[in-house]
Amino acid sequence: MNDATGLPLLLEGHAAFAAKALQLVGAARGELLLLSDALERSLYGGEEFYQAVKAFLLNSERARLCVLVCRPQEALQNAQRLIDLGQRISSRVEFREPAAEQGEIQRSEWLLADRRVLLERREPDSLEAQFWAQEPQRGKLRAEAFEALWNQAQPAQELRSLGI
């Protein structure tokens, strides 16, 4: 856990990141914001993450998941179950990608729960990550940054349901 100084818990390796991501999703109550390069399979493509997100979404009618993914074509191959879930519960899950005019957006990868709990890697392929268990000020800033990107982004057509 974080100490009272607001310092993050430092994590090493994909397994530590994946474990904290599961913990974060399990503790979320209303909103999950996910910024990802391509929804890395080892983090977001597994059964455990899928089940955790499914439980989160079904736990509350107000629960929502917003995923901003930089490379949706690759994400489709990496996290098919998560994308299928989003297509089935499309009123609570939305996938967007940066619009062409946005150009290259920041390459950090992070997951934010309820604007308070943050898990972040500075680069998508980094083995080091940081976790803040209760940081409402940092969460508010990350949520504002996410919303700025989100509002300029476009729906990720590759990840939308093919149904009518």
Phi and psi in degrees as GROMACS dihedral restraints (atoms count N, CA, C in turn):
[ dihedral_restraints ]
;  ai    aj    ak    al  type     phi  dphi    fc
    3     4     5     6     1   -73.0    20    10
    4     5     6     7     1   151.9    20    10
    6     7     8     9     1   -91.8    20    10
    7     8     9    10     1   180.0    20    10
    9    10    11    12     1   -69.2    20    10
   10    11    12    13     1   -10.2    20    10
   12    13    14    15     1   -83.2    20    10
   13    14    15    16     1    -4.3    20    10
   15    16    17    18     1    82.5    20    10
   16    17    18    19     1     9.6    20    10
   18    19    20    21     1   -74.5    20    10
   19    20    21    22     1   143.9    20    10
   21    22    23    24     1   -78.1    20    10
   22    23    24    25     1   160.5    20    10
   24    25    26    27     1   -80.5    20    10
   25    26    27    28     1   125.7    20    10
   27    28    29    30     1   -88.2    20    10
   28    29    30    31     1   134.0    20    10
   30    31    32    33     1  -119.3    20    10
   31    32    33    34     1   144.4    20    10
   33    34    35    36     1  -120.9    20    10
   34    35    36    37     1   125.5    20    10
   36    37    38    39     1    93.6    20    10
   37    38    39    40     1   160.2    20    10
   39    40    41    42     1   -65.0    20    10
   40    41    42    43     1   -37.7    20    10
   42    43    44    45     1   -63.0    20    10
   43    44    45    46     1   -40.8    20    10
   45    46    47    48     1   -66.4    20    10
   46    47    48    49     1   -40.8    20    10
   48    49    50    51     1   -63.6    20    10
   49    50    51    52     1   -46.6    20    10
   51    52    53    54     1   -62.0    20    10
   52    53    54    55     1   -41.0    20    10
   54    55    56    57     1   -64.0    20    10
   55    56    57    58     1   -43.0    20    10
   57    58    59    60     1   -68.4    20    10
   58    59    60    61     1   -35.0    20    10
   60    61    62    63     1   -62.0    20    10
   61    62    63    64     1   -42.6    20    10
   63    64    65    66     1   -63.2    20    10
   64    65    66    67     1   -43.3    20    10
   66    67    68    69     1   -61.6    20    10
   67    68    69    70     1   -44.4    20    10
   69    70    71    72     1   -62.6    20    10
   70    71    72    73     1   -47.4    20    10
   72    73    74    75     1   -63.2    20    10
   73    74    75    76     1   -40.7    20    10
   75    76    77    78     1   -63.5    20    10
   76    77    78    79     1   -27.8    20    10
   78    79    80    81     1   -91.4    20    10
   79    80    81    82     1   -14.1    20    10
   81    82    83    84     1   -67.8    20    10
   82    83    84    85     1   146.0    20    10
   84    85    86    87     1  -119.5    20    10
   85    86    87    88     1   -32.5    20    10
   87    88    89    90     1  -130.9    20    10
   88    89    90    91     1   -34.3    20    10
   90    91    92    93     1  -147.1    20    10
   91    92    93    94     1   135.9    20    10
   93    94    95    96     1  -124.1    20    10
   94    95    96    97     1   128.1    20    10
   96    97    98    99     1  -115.4    20    10
   97    98    99   100     1   126.1    20    10
   99   100   101   102     1  -126.2    20    10
  100   101   102   103     1   120.9    20    10
  102   103   104   105     1  -108.9    20    10
  103   104   105   106     1   121.4    20    10
  105   106   107   108     1  -142.7    20    10
  106   107   108   109     1   149.5    20    10
  108   109   110   111     1   -70.4    20    10
  109   110   111   112     1   -54.2    20    10
  111   112   113   114     1  -150.1    20    10
  112   113   114   115     1    26.6    20    10
  114   115   116   117     1    48.3    20    10
  115   116   117   118     1    64.0    20    10
  117   118   119   120     1   -44.9    20    10
  118   119   120   121     1   128.1    20    10
  120   121   122   123     1   -56.1    20    10
  121   122   123   124     1   -43.2    20    10
  123   124   125   126     1   -68.0    20    10
  124   125   126   127     1   -17.7    20    10
  126   127   128   129     1  -101.7    20    10
  127   128   129   130     1   -46.7    20    10
  129   130   131   132     1  -113.0    20    10
  130   131   132   133     1    -5.1    20    10
  132   133   134   135     1   -96.5    20    10
  133   134   135   136     1    -3.1    20    10
  135   136   137   138     1   -88.8    20    10
  136   137   138   139     1   166.6    20    10
  138   139   140   141     1   -61.6    20    10
  139   140   141   142     1   -41.9    20    10
  141   142   143   144     1   -62.9    20    10
  142   143   144   145     1   -44.8    20    10
  144   145   146   147     1   -66.0    20    10
  145   146   147   148     1   -43.6    20    10
  147   148   149   150     1   -56.2    20    10
  148   149   150   151     1   -48.5    20    10
  150   151   152   153     1   -64.7    20    10
  151   152   153   154     1   -38.3    20    10
  153   154   155   156     1   -65.1    20    10
  154   155   156   157     1   -44.3    20    10
  156   157   158   159     1   -67.3    20    10
  157   158   159   160     1   -40.8    20    10
  159   160   161   162     1   -59.9    20    10
  160   161   162   163     1   -46.8    20    10
  162   163   164   165     1   -61.4    20    10
  163   164   165   166     1   -43.3    20    10
  165   166   167   168     1   -57.8    20    10
  166   167   168   169     1   -48.4    20    10
  168   169   170   171     1   -67.6    20    10
  169   170   171   172     1   -35.0    20    10
  171   172   173   174     1   -85.4    20    10
  172   173   174   175     1   -12.8    20    10
  174   175   176   177     1   -71.7    20    10
  175   176   177   178     1   -28.2    20    10
  177   178   179   180     1  -145.6    20    10
  178   179   180   181     1   139.9    20    10
  180   181   182   183     1   -67.2    20    10
  181   182   183   184     1   -20.3    20    10
  183   184   185   186     1   -91.6    20    10
  184   185   186   187     1    -8.5    20    10
  186   187   188   189     1   -63.3    20    10
  187   188   189   190     1   138.3    20    10
  189   190   191   192     1  -145.7    20    10
  190   191   192   193     1   150.5    20    10
  192   193   194   195     1  -124.6    20    10
  193   194   195   196     1   124.1    20    10
  195   196   197   198     1  -116.0    20    10
  196   197   198   199     1   121.8    20    10
  198   199   200   201     1  -118.5    20    10
  199   200   201   202     1   119.2    20    10
  201   202   203   204     1  -105.7    20    10
  202   203   204   205     1   111.3    20    10
  204   205   206   207     1  -119.4    20    10
  205   206   207   208     1   128.7    20    10
  207   208   209   210     1   -74.9    20    10
  208   209   210   211     1   -34.0    20    10
  210   211   212   213     1  -125.5    20    10
  211   212   213   214     1    81.0    20    10
  213   214   215   216     1   -64.3    20    10
  214   215   216   217     1   -32.1    20    10
  216   217   218   219     1   -62.4    20    10
  217   218   219   220     1   -43.4    20    10
  219   220   221   222     1   -69.0    20    10
  220   221   222   223     1   -38.3    20    10
  222   223   224   225     1   -59.7    20    10
  223   224   225   226     1   -37.3    20    10
  225   226   227   228     1   -58.8    20    10
  226   227   228   229     1   -35.6    20    10
  228   229   230   231     1   -79.6    20    10
  229   230   231   232     1   -29.3    20    10
  231   232   233   234     1   -83.9    20    10
  232   233   234   235     1   -37.2    20    10
  234   235   236   237     1  -133.4    20    10
  235   236   237   238     1    54.5    20    10
  237   238   239   240     1   -58.0    20    10
  238   239   240   241     1   -41.5    20    10
  240   241   242   243     1   -65.0    20    10
  241   242   243   244     1   -41.2    20    10
  243   244   245   246     1   -63.5    20    10
  244   245   246   247     1   -42.3    20    10
  246   247   248   249     1   -67.1    20    10
  247   248   249   250     1   -41.5    20    10
  249   250   251   252     1   -59.4    20    10
  250   251   252   253     1   -42.0    20    10
  252   253   254   255     1   -60.8    20    10
  253   254   255   256     1   -44.4    20    10
  255   256   257   258     1   -61.5    20    10
  256   257   258   259     1   -35.0    20    10
  258   259   260   261     1   -71.4    20    10
  259   260   261   262     1   -34.9    20    10
  261   262   263   264     1   -75.2    20    10
  262   263   264   265     1   -32.4    20    10
  264   265   266   267     1  -116.5    20    10
  265   266   267   268     1    54.5    20    10
  267   268   269   270     1   -67.0    20    10
  268   269   270   271     1   -16.9    20    10
  270   271   272   273     1   -75.2    20    10
  271   272   273   274     1   -14.6    20    10
  273   274   275   276     1  -118.9    20    10
  274   275   276   277     1    -7.5    20    10
  276   277   278   279     1  -128.4    20    10
  277   278   279   280     1   133.5    20    10
  279   280   281   282     1  -137.3    20    10
  280   281   282   283     1   137.2    20    10
  282   283   284   285     1  -112.7    20    10
  283   284   285   286     1   130.3    20    10
  285   286   287   288     1  -131.2    20    10
  286   287   288   289     1   160.6    20    10
  288   289   290   291     1  -130.2    20    10
  289   290   291   292     1   154.7    20    10
  291   292   293   294     1   -59.3    20    10
  292   293   294   295     1   138.5    20    10
  294   295   296   297     1   -70.9    20    10
  295   296   297   298     1   154.4    20    10
  297   298   299   300     1   -55.0    20    10
  298   299   300   301     1   -38.3    20    10
  300   301   302   303     1   -71.7    20    10
  301   302   303   304     1   -14.2    20    10
  303   304   305   306     1   -74.6    20    10
  304   305   306   307     1   -21.9    20    10
  306   307   308   309     1    66.8    20    10
  307   308   309   310     1  -157.2    20    10
  309   310   311   312     1   -73.8    20    10
  310   311   312   313     1   122.0    20    10
  312   313   314   315     1   -96.4    20    10
  313   314   315   316     1   170.3    20    10
  315   316   317   318     1   -50.9    20    10
  316   317   318   319     1   143.7    20    10
  318   319   320   321     1   -96.6    20    10
  319   320   321   322     1     9.7    20    10
  321   322   323   324     1   -70.6    20    10
  322   323   324   325     1   160.6    20    10
  324   325   326   327     1  -126.5    20    10
  325   326   327   328     1   125.2    20    10
  327   328   329   330     1  -151.6    20    10
  328   329   330   331     1   159.4    20    10
  330   331   332   333     1  -131.3    20    10
  331   332   333   334     1   127.8    20    10
  333   334   335   336     1  -125.8    20    10
  334   335   336   337     1   126.1    20    10
  336   337   338   339     1  -109.6    20    10
  337   338   339   340     1   125.3    20    10
  339   340   341   342     1    52.6    20    10
  340   341   342   343     1    27.7    20    10
  342   343   344   345     1    59.7    20    10
  343   344   345   346     1    24.8    20    10
  345   346   347   348     1  -134.1    20    10
  346   347   348   349     1   -35.1    20    10
  348   349   350   351     1  -111.6    20    10
  349   350   351   352     1   124.6    20    10
  351   352   353   354     1  -129.0    20    10
  352   353   354   355     1   133.7    20    10
  354   355   356   357     1  -122.7    20    10
  355   356   357   358     1   126.8    20    10
  357   358   359   360     1  -143.1    20    10
  358   359   360   361     1   139.8    20    10
  360   361   362   363     1  -118.6    20    10
  361   362   363   364     1   137.3    20    10
  363   364   365   366     1   -71.3    20    10
  364   365   366   367     1   -27.7    20    10
  366   367   368   369     1  -133.2    20    10
  367   368   369   370     1   145.4    20    10
  369   370   371   372     1   -58.8    20    10
  370   371   372   373     1   -30.0    20    10
  372   373   374   375     1  -100.7    20    10
  373   374   375   376     1     9.3    20    10
  375   376   377   378     1   -70.4    20    10
  376   377   378   379     1   146.3    20    10
  378   379   380   381     1   -92.8    20    10
  379   380   381   382     1    -6.0    20    10
  381   382   383   384     1  -105.3    20    10
  382   383   384   385     1   140.5    20    10
  384   385   386   387     1  -143.1    20    10
  385   386   387   388     1   166.7    20    10
  387   388   389   390     1  -128.8    20    10
  388   389   390   391     1   144.9    20    10
  390   391   392   393     1  -132.0    20    10
  391   392   393   394     1   126.4    20    10
  393   394   395   396     1  -113.5    20    10
  394   395   396   397     1   118.6    20    10
  396   397   398   399     1   -76.6    20    10
  397   398   399   400     1   -37.3    20    10
  399   400   401   402     1  -147.9    20    10
  400   401   402   403     1    89.5    20    10
  402   403   404   405     1  -133.1    20    10
  403   404   405   406     1    76.5    20    10
  405   406   407   408     1   -60.7    20    10
  406   407   408   409     1   -35.5    20    10
  408   409   410   411     1   -68.3    20    10
  409   410   411   412     1   -47.0    20    10
  411   412   413   414     1   -64.3    20    10
  412   413   414   415     1   -40.3    20    10
  414   415   416   417     1   -62.5    20    10
  415   416   417   418     1   -40.6    20    10
  417   418   419   420     1   -62.7    20    10
  418   419   420   421     1   -43.9    20    10
  420   421   422   423     1   -64.5    20    10
  421   422   423   424     1   -42.3    20    10
  423   424   425   426     1   -65.0    20    10
  424   425   426   427     1   -41.0    20    10
  426   427   428   429     1   -63.4    20    10
  427   428   429   430     1   -40.2    20    10
  429   430   431   432     1   -64.6    20    10
  430   431   432   433     1   -42.3    20    10
  432   433   434   435     1   -63.6    20    10
  433   434   435   436     1   -42.4    20    10
  435   436   437   438     1   -61.6    20    10
  436   437   438   439     1   -47.4    20    10
  438   439   440   441     1   -62.2    20    10
  439   440   441   442     1   -36.1    20    10
  441   442   443   444     1   -62.7    20    10
  442   443   444   445     1   -44.8    20    10
  444   445   446   447     1   -66.7    20    10
  445   446   447   448     1   -43.6    20    10
  447   448   449   450     1   -60.0    20    10
  448   449   450   451     1   -43.8    20    10
  450   451   452   453     1   -67.9    20    10
  451   452   453   454     1   -23.1    20    10
  453   454   455   456     1   -92.9    20    10
  454   455   456   457     1   -16.2    20    10
  456   457   458   459     1   -75.4    20    10
  457   458   459   460     1   168.2    20    10
  459   460   461   462     1  -120.2    20    10
  460   461   462   463     1   156.0    20    10
  462   463   464   465     1   -56.3    20    10
  463   464   465   466     1   137.8    20    10
  465   466   467   468     1   -79.8    20    10
  466   467   468   469     1    96.3    20    10
  468   469   470   471     1   -57.6    20    10
  469   470   471   472     1   -36.6    20    10
  471   472   473   474     1   -63.6    20    10
  472   473   474   475     1   -23.0    20    10
  474   475   476   477     1  -104.6    20    10
  475   476   477   478     1     2.6    20    10
  477   478   479   480     1   -84.0    20    10
  478   479   480   481     1   156.8    20    10
  480   481   482   483     1   -66.2    20    10
  481   482   483   484     1   144.4    20    10
  483   484   485   486     1   -86.1    20    10
  484   485   486   487     1    -9.0    20    10
  486   487   488   489     1   -73.0    20    10
  487   488   489   490     1   168.1    20    10
